Amino acid sequence: MSSVTPHEAISNPLISALRLTSWYIILAGAWVAFSDRLLTLIVSDTEQLTSWQTVKGWLFVLVMAGWLGYERWRTLSQQQQINEALRAANSELQELNDSLERRIAERTAPLQAANAELSHINQELEEFTSAVSHDLKAPLRTIDGYSQILLRFHIQRLDADGQQCLHNIRTAVTQMYQLIDDLLTYTHIERKSLEYTEIDLINLLEEILETYADQIAERNVIIERDLRCLTIRADMIGLRLALRNLIDNALKFSAHVPQPRLAIGSEVQDHRVRLWVKDNGIGFDIRDYDRIFAIFQRLHPQESYPGSGVGLAIVRKAIERMGGYVWAESTPGAGATFYLEIPHGSTPIPLAVD
């Protein structure tokens, strides 16, 4: 049995019909012309001629009926071959689909399990942050409340050492509140979806600097702006967090400088936006570079430069989620410059992070 292609399955009925029509016209014409001529030569009697013409007509009908029947049988045979070929092709395609579905299921099973595990971890993280926010702050609020009562109504009953202890308690409470809030911010960054919008950098920086207006005015901090890129498409919350922590960091570590100076700039380089915050504070040793963006890592005593040790880790996390990266340059005693780079466009381009 010969195989039949899908193209032949479409063209065979038309070809067969055209061939059958052509042969019918040729054979019928030839038979009529030949038989009439032959009978005219053989039979001279009119009645006999009519009888022979009738026989000739029936003979032609029988022959043509047999031929048409044969053609019909041949067409049905070809159609049967086509149907069998299509059934075989459909069966093979179904087997391929079943095999592909099994392979996809096998390949995606670990991913589905990982997603389920990640969902479970996220749920536990939600419960943890809720516990941190409520359960840890509850006793802290109690300590805060009683220490305020002591400070307001009983401070005179304490000697110098007692008063110093009370002030230390108040300072520790404030630091603990800040640490908890920073921890919650750090955990929320990872779980929050990115929302890209067009951001006016001038407005964003003015909004952030306004929160430090009293400190800037009191210390006569000089603010320099070098914004060569005025608009950026990024996640507003993430970028605000990053810049706010860098500015806070710069103001904090230039607190003991006679003339604090803060430079903020932006530019576009190779389809990426680079922002920087530069101060003239105490700086850091390049040997400590790997520690500055790690969570809970501090290079200076809490008494000299208060903080939770989470700020720069928040900066790194926020920027890396937008497909960017951060780095810093510094010399001890000569200030530090922190850089941010993120893709300049609507779609983040993830980068490999060491």
Phi and psi in degrees as a GROMACS rama.xvg file:
@    title "Ramachandran Plot"
@    xaxis  label "Phi"
@    yaxis  label "Psi"
@TYPE xy
-75.4728  147.105  SER-2
-80.0317  152.655  SER-3
-123.142  126.78  VAL-4
-82.0419  159.797  THR-5
-57.7027  -34.8689  PRO-6
-65.7764  -41.153  HIS-7
-65.4773  -32.9757  GLU-8
-61.8797  -31.09  ALA-9
-84.0817  -40.9001  ILE-10
-85.9919  -24.0327  SER-11
-58.8664  -45.3581  ASN-12
-60.7203  -40.9211  PRO-13
-67.4408  -44.0953  LEU-14
-62.7774  -42.8911  ILE-15
-62.6788  -41.4113  SER-16
-66.3892  -42.6717  ALA-17
-64.4444  -41.2067  LEU-18
-65.1103  -42.478  ARG-19
-64.2458  -42.271  LEU-20
-63.0232  -43.1845  THR-21
-63.4077  -46.7427  SER-22
-65.7499  -35.7248  TRP-23
-63.3485  -45.2571  TYR-24
-63.737  -43.0936  ILE-25
-65.7914  -50.005  ILE-26
-66.6164  -41.6052  LEU-27
-64.4352  -44.0661  ALA-28
-63.8817  -44.0794  GLY-29
-64.7623  -41.0046  ALA-30
-64.6905  -44.9111  TRP-31
-62.3991  -48.6487  VAL-32
-64.3457  -45.4196  ALA-33
-68.808  -46.271  PHE-34
-67.2711  -39.905  SER-35
-64.3241  -41.4053  ASP-36
-65.3983  -41.732  ARG-37
-66.5367  -43.6184  LEU-38
-65.9347  -35.5301  LEU-39
-64.1803  -35.2593  THR-40
-76.3796  -33.4866  LEU-41
-87.7599  -45.4961  ILE-42
-106.868  125.988  VAL-43
-103.283  -23.3048  SER-44
-75.8655  134.813  ASP-45
-66.915  -42.5519  THR-46
-64.4657  -43.6348  GLU-47
-63.7916  -39.1132  GLN-48
-61.2955  -41.8779  LEU-49
-63.3404  -41.6842  THR-50
-63.456  -44.7285  SER-51
-65.6456  -35.5108  TRP-52
-64.1155  -36.4933  GLN-53
-64.771  -45.4004  THR-54
-61.7241  -42.6949  VAL-55
-59.7877  -42.6661  LYS-56
-62.7835  -45.8153  GLY-57
-64.2937  -38.5398  TRP-58
-61.3598  -41.7913  LEU-59
-63.5516  -41.8277  PHE-60
-62.0791  -43.5693  VAL-61
-64.6885  -44.0514  LEU-62
-62.8204  -45.8683  VAL-63
-66.3533  -36.0949  MET-64
-62.4715  -42.7548  ALA-65
-64.0863  -39.6367  GLY-66
-67.7753  -42.8683  TRP-67
-63.6194  -37.0966  LEU-68
-64.298  -41.2758  GLY-69
-62.5687  -44.9443  TYR-70
-61.5164  -38.5976  GLU-71
-64.7361  -41.654  ARG-72
-63.5172  -41.2415  TRP-73
-64.8156  -39.5553  ARG-74
-64.7331  -43.0462  THR-75
-64.467  -35.3666  LEU-76
-64.5933  -43.9089  SER-77
-63.8143  -40.047  GLN-78
-62.7506  -38.0792  GLN-79
-63.9239  -41.3329  GLN-80
-61.0716  -41.9998  GLN-81
-62.2435  -46.436  ILE-82
-61.4149  -40.6794  ASN-83
-65.7005  -40.1803  GLU-84
-64.3849  -41.4959  ALA-85
-65.5348  -40.5999  LEU-86
-62.9404  -41.2775  ARG-87
-65.0596  -42.037  ALA-88
-64.3636  -42.4031  ALA-89
-64.0221  -39.5303  ASN-90
-64.1753  -42.8155  SER-91
-65.3843  -40.1436  GLU-92
-64.674  -40.0836  LEU-93
-63.9192  -39.6076  GLN-94
-64.1709  -40.987  GLU-95
-63.5763  -41.8223  LEU-96
-62.4507  -44.1408  ASN-97
-62.094  -42.3365  ASP-98
-64.4276  -41.6721  SER-99
-64.1896  -41.9165  LEU-100
-62.9239  -38.9888  GLU-101
-65.4448  -41.7758  ARG-102
-66.6698  -39.9475  ARG-103
-62.9667  -43.3487  ILE-104
-61.6761  -40.5871  ALA-105
-66.3778  -40.7576  GLU-106
-71.4782  -37.197  ARG-107
-86.5286  -11.0096  THR-108
-57.7785  -47.8271  ALA-109
-61.6243  -37.2939  PRO-110
-65.6026  -41.8478  LEU-111
-63.8377  -39.2946  GLN-112
-65.1955  -40.3271  ALA-113
-65.5206  -39.3733  ALA-114
-64.0503  -40.7694  ASN-115
-63.1268  -42.4245  ALA-116
-65.1251  -40.6835  GLU-117
-64.5531  -39.3314  LEU-118
-62.8918  -40.0219  SER-119
-64.8872  -41.4282  HIS-120
-64.6609  -41.9961  ILE-121
-61.8491  -38.3637  ASN-122
-64.7386  -42.0848  GLN-123
-64.6551  -37.1483  GLU-124
-66.1839  -38.2724  LEU-125
-60.059  -44.7555  GLU-126
-65.4944  -37.8304  GLU-127
-64.9044  -47.871  PHE-128
-64.5252  -34.0177  THR-129
-64.8599  -41.097  SER-130
-65.8927  -40.4114  ALA-131
-62.0748  -44.7465  VAL-132
-66.3033  -37.1483  SER-133
-98.1923  -56.1237  HIS-134
-69.6043  -36.1866  ASP-135
-78.8866  -34.7415  LEU-136
-75.846  -23.3098  LYS-137
-61.4936  -55.1954  ALA-138
-66.785  -28.681  PRO-139
-66.1796  -38.5951  LEU-140
-64.2177  -34.5195  ARG-141
-64.4387  -47.3901  THR-142
-60.8313  -42.7931  ILE-143
-61.2178  -44.9137  ASP-144
-64.3112  -47.135  GLY-145
-67.5425  -35.6104  TYR-146
-67.6544  -34.0851  SER-147
-67.7743  -37.3328  GLN-148
-63.0785  -45.4848  ILE-149
-61.2833  -41.092  LEU-150
-67.4386  -35.5026  LEU-151
-83.3684  -41.4883  ARG-152
-111.412  -17.269  PHE-153
-128.19  9.92079  HIS-154
-61.1983  -33.445  ILE-155
-72.0419  -18.7587  GLN-156
-81.3252  -10.3225  ARG-157
-97.4971  144.907  LEU-158
-78.0014  -173.717  ASP-159
-61.9933  -42.4037  ALA-160
-65.1436  -41.2885  ASP-161
-63.235  -42.6288  GLY-162
-63.8158  -38.2382  GLN-163
-65.4591  -39.9405  GLN-164
-62.1419  -40.724  CYS-165
-64.5255  -42.1486  LEU-166
-64.6757  -36.3044  HIS-167
-64.7796  -38.514  ASN-168
-61.8304  -45.0744  ILE-169
-61.7632  -41.5099  ARG-170
-64.5141  -42.7918  THR-171
-64.8174  -37.446  ALA-172
-62.8081  -44.7689  VAL-173
-61.4572  -43.1849  THR-174
-64.5067  -38.1363  GLN-175
-67.8851  -40.1969  MET-176
-58.5503  -46.2011  TYR-177
-63.323  -40.8878  GLN-178
-63.5583  -44.486  LEU-179
-63.1458  -44.6733  ILE-180
-62.9822  -39.9486  ASP-181
-67.9515  -38.4383  ASP-182
-62.9346  -42.918  LEU-183
-63.6696  -41.5347  LEU-184
-61.263  -43.8162  THR-185
-62.4049  -42.7385  TYR-186
-73.4825  -31.753  THR-187
-71.1422  -29.798  HIS-188
-57.4842  -46.553  ILE-189
-64.8176  -31.5696  GLU-190
-95.1671  -10.7201  ARG-191
-84.4093  135.564  LYS-192
-74.0834  146.668  SER-193
-77.0722  138.533  LEU-194
-129.506  103.775  GLU-195
-83.4933  130.581  TYR-196
-141.38  163.016  THR-197
-76.8445  124.066  GLU-198
-115.21  128.176  ILE-199
-85.6352  110.639  ASP-200
-64.523  -34.6729  LEU-201
-62.1088  -48.054  ILE-202
-63.311  -41.2698  ASN-203
-63.8475  -45.0049  LEU-204
-65.838  -40.5895  LEU-205
-62.2898  -38.647  GLU-206
-62.6769  -43.9546  GLU-207
-68.3772  -45.7286  ILE-208
-65.0587  -27.982  LEU-209
-61.5952  -33.5316  GLU-210
-69.1408  -19.7247  THR-211
-108.85  17.5913  TYR-212
-58.5164  -43.9371  ALA-213
-63.2757  -44.5178  ASP-214
-64.9382  -40.4917  GLN-215
-65.5639  -42.583  ILE-216
-69.1396  -42.0547  ALA-217
-63.8631  -36.9455  GLU-218
-98.6978  1.0377  ARG-219
55.2068  46.6039  ASN-220
-72.9929  130.184  VAL-221
-87.1704  123.142  ILE-222
-105.989  121.208  ILE-223
-111.803  134.604  GLU-224
-118.469  133.365  ARG-225
-135.88  69.7769  ASP-226
-94.9438  97.9067  LEU-227
-89.1307  -14.8731  ARG-228
-120.638  117.911  CYS-229
-97.075  -19.9897  LEU-230
-129.854  140.981  THR-231
-142.251  143.101  ILE-232
-100.611  113.713  ARG-233
-159.652  177.566  ALA-234
-78.6206  116.074  ASP-235
-59.2529  -47.2346  MET-236
-64.0105  -44.2624  ILE-237
-64.5798  -43.7908  GLY-238
-67.5658  -39.5958  LEU-239
-62.6034  -43.5143  ARG-240
-59.6938  -45.44  LEU-241
-63.5815  -50.2339  ALA-242
-66.1725  -39.1425  LEU-243
-62.5488  -42.3136  ARG-244
-69.2583  -35.3156  ASN-245
-68.0529  -41.4191  LEU-246
-66.6135  -41.9764  ILE-247
-60.4432  -42.3174  ASP-248
-62.9402  -43.2833  ASN-249
-64.7363  -42.9251  ALA-250
-65.825  -38.906  LEU-251
-66.1308  -45.2767  LYS-252
-86.5918  2.71196  PHE-253
-112.428  18.1249  SER-254
-63.915  -32.3131  ALA-255
-100.865  13.6836  HIS-256
-86.7782  135.54  VAL-257
-56.2637  -42.3899  PRO-258
-128.788  87.8016  GLN-259
-62.7156  140.335  PRO-260
-137.511  132.335  ARG-261
-128.022  122.978  LEU-262
-114.742  129.685  ALA-263
-124.844  128.636  ILE-264
-142.52  169.565  GLY-265
-155.161  151.765  SER-266
-161.529  165.663  GLU-267
-109.292  128.919  VAL-268
-138.082  119.144  GLN-269
52.77  52.4134  ASP-270
63.5301  22.2405  HIS-271
-131.747  146.348  ARG-272
-97.5407  127.977  VAL-273
-110.434  129.448  ARG-274
-121.464  150.922  LEU-275
-144.879  152.106  TRP-276
-129.209  119.332  VAL-277
-120.449  137.453  LYS-278
-129.115  169.473  ASP-279
-114.417  38.1074  ASN-280
-85.1167  -149.346  GLY-281
-77.1629  -18.993  ILE-282
68.7983  -167.277  GLY-283
-152.121  160.93  PHE-284
-80.8114  135.991  ASP-285
-59.9153  -22.5907  ILE-286
-67.0928  -20.0837  ARG-287
-96.161  10.4834  ASP-288
-57.9043  -43.4476  TYR-289
-65.1623  -16.4051  ASP-290
-91.4777  -23.745  ARG-291
-68.8974  -28.0399  ILE-292
-98.0381  2.3159  PHE-293
-85.5383  144.859  ALA-294
-69.0171  139.545  ILE-295
68.956  11.3017  PHE-296
-93.486  128.271  GLN-297
-126.375  139.138  ARG-298
-99.5923  -12.1097  LEU-299
-133.127  155.005  HIS-300
-61.8784  147.024  PRO-301
-59.263  -34.1945  GLN-302
-66.856  -33.13  GLU-303
-83.8043  -42.8119  SER-304
-136.567  90.9529  TYR-305
-64.284  152.036  PRO-306
164.598  169.169  GLY-307
-93.5623  -15.2599  SER-308
79.993  15.5529  GLY-309
-112.568  -18.0569  VAL-310
-55.3288  -52.0501  GLY-311
-70.6953  -27.6327  LEU-312
-66.3728  -36.9941  ALA-313
-63.7692  -42.4489  ILE-314
-57.2093  -50.5041  VAL-315
-61.9694  -44.8245  ARG-316
-63.0641  -45.2058  LYS-317
-63.4297  -42.0586  ALA-318
-75.0608  -40.425  ILE-319
-64.7073  -30.2749  GLU-320
-66.6667  -23.4497  ARG-321
-92.1814  13.3325  MET-322
79.0643  18.1563  GLY-323
-110.722  -169.78  GLY-324
-152.733  163.885  TYR-325
-127.986  152.605  VAL-326
-156.885  171.913  TRP-327
-142.765  154.343  ALA-328
-131.837  138.556  GLU-329
-163.01  157.751  SER-330
-133.028  131.123  THR-331
-52.4912  127.21  PRO-332
83.7233  -3.5887  GLY-333
-121.095  19.046  ALA-334
84.6226  -179.436  GLY-335
-143.83  152.07  ALA-336
-125.123  124.251  THR-337
-108.073  131.333  PHE-338
-113.24  144.271  TYR-339
-124.903  139.111  LEU-340
-134.439  130.645  GLU-341
-136.762  155.911  ILE-342
-58.3825  140.264  PRO-343
-93.5467  83.5677  HIS-344
173.181  -174.225  GLY-345
-85.7182  -18.2011  SER-346
-116.133  124.281  THR-347
-69.1069  147.103  PRO-348
-112.967  102.328  ILE-349
-60.2775  140.032  PRO-350
-116.068  151.494  LEU-351
-71.6679  133.944  ALA-352
-118.661  128.09  VAL-353
